[in-house]
Amino acid sequence: VAPLSGCVDPRVGVRRPPPPCAYPWVRNPDESSAMHSAAVTEIANRRNRAVWLREAVILAGYGLIAILATYPVAWGFFSAIPGYGQDDYQSLWNFWWVKKAVWDDGMSPFFTRMLFYPEGANLAFHTLSFYNTLILGIPLQGFLGLAGTYNLAYLSTFPLTAYGTYRLTLRVTGGDL
């Protein structure tokens, strides 16, 4: 007995069309290859849109939870920064300094004469947080201002961490939650 191929009726001597295929990704030998690939592509596109929509809704939900949990940060987004006046001002200075050094003055952000003047300070071991200050800070300061850029970096950590944990959980458990 020959192995089954696609949706071909395995019974010998029966002169009727093969039964409809139960699985859309199994190619029926009677249909053209172009029709098959178009159908599979459409099914894959619908599935990808559904997956992207689900992931976007999950990320937006985490963003909403972050806004509610950090109240009143979102209400003073462009005018105030969260914190008690300690490391938050240093982080705000980091955003300002990296933009000034790299973008405005075209120099290295690892040394400044603005601290310990006139000798200056080596910032090689300083917490400049280059992902936030260089990648987010420089392009966004023109649109959001200094406080808005800092608050965006601050608020984005919560939903991105929650979403990363969600994706890790899916990978470790091997399925949907």
C-alpha positions as CSV (number, residue, x, y, z in Angstrom):
1,V,0.0,0.0,0.0
2,A,1.4,3.4,-1.0
3,P,1.6,6.1,1.6
4,L,-1.2,8.8,1.6
5,S,-0.4,11.9,-0.3
6,G,-2.3,15.1,0.5
7,C,-6.1,14.5,0.4
8,V,-6.2,11.8,-2.2
9,D,-8.8,9.1,-1.5
10,P,-6.8,6.0,-0.6
11,R,-9.5,3.6,-1.7
12,V,-8.7,1.9,-5.0
13,G,-11.4,1.7,-7.7
14,V,-13.5,4.5,-6.3
15,R,-14.3,7.0,-9.1
16,R,-15.3,10.1,-7.2
17,P,-13.4,13.2,-6.3
18,P,-11.2,13.1,-3.2
19,P,-12.8,14.3,0.1
20,P,-12.1,17.9,1.1
21,C,-8.9,18.3,2.9
22,A,-9.3,18.6,6.7
23,Y,-6.0,20.6,7.0
24,P,-5.6,23.7,4.9
25,W,-1.8,23.4,4.8
26,V,-1.9,20.0,3.2
27,R,-1.8,20.5,-0.6
28,N,-4.5,18.7,-2.6
29,P,-2.8,17.4,-5.8
30,D,-5.8,18.6,-7.9
31,E,-5.4,22.2,-7.0
32,S,-2.7,24.4,-8.5
33,S,0.4,25.3,-6.5
34,A,-0.4,29.0,-6.8
35,M,-3.9,28.6,-5.2
36,H,-2.4,26.6,-2.4
37,S,0.4,29.1,-1.6
38,A,-2.1,32.0,-1.7
39,A,-4.4,30.2,0.7
40,V,-1.5,29.3,3.1
41,T,-0.2,32.9,2.9
42,E,-3.6,34.3,3.7
43,I,-4.0,31.9,6.7
44,A,-0.5,32.9,7.9
45,N,-1.3,36.6,7.5
46,R,-4.5,36.3,9.5
47,R,-2.7,34.4,12.2
48,N,0.2,36.9,12.3
49,R,-2.3,39.9,12.6
50,A,-4.1,38.1,15.4
51,V,-0.8,37.5,17.2
52,W,0.4,41.0,16.8
53,L,-2.9,42.4,18.0
54,R,-2.8,40.2,21.1
55,E,0.7,41.2,21.9
56,A,-0.1,44.9,21.4
57,V,-3.1,44.7,23.7
58,I,-1.0,43.0,26.4
59,L,1.7,45.6,26.1
60,A,-0.9,48.4,26.2
61,G,-2.4,46.8,29.3
62,Y,0.9,46.8,31.0
63,G,1.4,50.4,30.0
64,L,-2.0,51.4,31.5
65,I,-1.1,49.5,34.7
66,A,2.2,51.4,34.9
67,I,0.5,54.8,34.4
68,L,-2.0,54.0,37.2
69,A,0.6,52.5,39.5
70,T,3.0,55.5,39.2
71,Y,0.3,58.2,39.7
72,P,0.8,61.3,39.4
73,V,3.8,60.9,37.0
74,A,1.8,60.9,33.8
75,W,-0.1,64.1,35.0
76,G,3.1,66.1,35.4
77,F,4.8,64.4,32.5
78,F,6.5,67.5,31.0
79,S,6.9,69.6,34.1
80,A,8.1,67.3,37.0
81,I,10.1,64.2,37.6
82,P,9.4,61.4,40.1
83,G,11.5,60.9,43.2
84,Y,12.7,62.4,46.4
85,G,15.4,64.7,45.1
86,Q,18.4,62.4,45.2
87,D,19.3,60.1,42.3
88,D,16.5,61.4,40.2
89,Y,18.3,64.8,39.7
90,Q,21.6,63.0,38.9
91,S,19.7,60.9,36.2
92,L,18.2,64.1,34.8
93,W,21.7,65.7,34.7
94,N,22.9,62.5,32.8
95,F,20.2,63.1,30.1
96,W,21.2,66.7,29.8
97,W,25.0,66.1,29.8
98,V,25.1,63.3,27.2
99,K,23.0,65.4,24.8
100,K,25.2,68.5,25.4
101,A,28.5,66.6,25.1
102,V,27.6,64.4,22.1
103,W,25.1,66.5,20.1
104,D,25.8,70.1,21.0
105,D,29.6,70.1,21.6
106,G,30.7,67.0,19.7
107,M,32.9,65.7,22.5
108,S,33.2,62.6,24.7
109,P,30.6,62.4,27.5
110,F,33.2,60.6,29.7
111,F,34.8,63.8,30.9
112,T,33.4,67.1,32.0
113,R,34.9,70.3,33.4
114,M,31.4,71.2,34.9
115,L,32.1,69.1,37.9
116,F,35.2,69.8,40.1
117,Y,36.0,72.9,38.1
118,P,38.6,73.8,36.9
119,E,40.2,70.3,36.8
120,G,37.1,68.5,35.7
121,A,35.8,65.0,36.4
122,N,36.3,61.6,34.8
123,L,32.9,60.1,34.1
124,A,34.2,56.7,32.8
125,F,32.7,54.9,35.9
126,H,29.7,57.2,36.2
127,T,26.2,55.8,35.7
128,L,25.4,57.5,32.4
129,S,23.0,54.8,31.4
130,F,23.7,55.0,27.7
131,Y,20.6,53.2,26.4
132,N,18.4,55.8,28.1
133,T,20.6,58.9,27.6
134,L,22.1,58.2,24.2
135,I,19.5,56.2,22.3
136,L,16.3,57.7,23.9
137,G,17.6,61.0,25.3
138,I,19.2,62.7,22.4
139,P,16.4,62.2,19.8
140,L,13.5,62.7,22.2
141,Q,14.7,65.8,24.1
142,G,13.9,68.0,21.1
143,F,10.2,66.8,21.1
144,L,9.5,66.0,24.8
145,G,11.9,68.3,26.6
146,L,14.2,67.1,29.4
147,A,11.6,66.2,31.9
148,G,9.4,64.5,29.3
149,T,12.2,62.4,28.0
150,Y,13.2,61.3,31.6
151,N,9.6,60.4,32.4
152,L,9.2,58.4,29.2
153,A,12.3,56.4,30.1
154,Y,11.1,56.0,33.6
155,L,7.6,55.0,32.7
156,S,8.6,52.6,29.9
157,T,10.7,50.4,32.2
158,F,7.6,49.0,33.9
159,P,5.6,47.8,30.9
160,L,8.7,46.6,29.1
161,T,9.8,44.6,32.1
162,A,6.3,43.1,32.6
163,Y,6.1,42.2,28.9
164,G,9.6,40.7,28.9
165,T,8.6,38.6,31.9
166,Y,5.4,37.5,30.1
167,R,7.4,36.4,27.0
168,L,9.9,34.6,29.1
169,T,7.1,32.8,30.9
170,L,5.6,31.7,27.6
171,R,9.0,30.4,26.4
172,V,9.7,28.5,29.7
173,T,6.3,27.0,29.9
174,G,6.1,26.2,26.2
175,G,2.7,27.6,25.5
176,D,0.1,30.3,26.0
177,L,-1.1,31.3,29.4
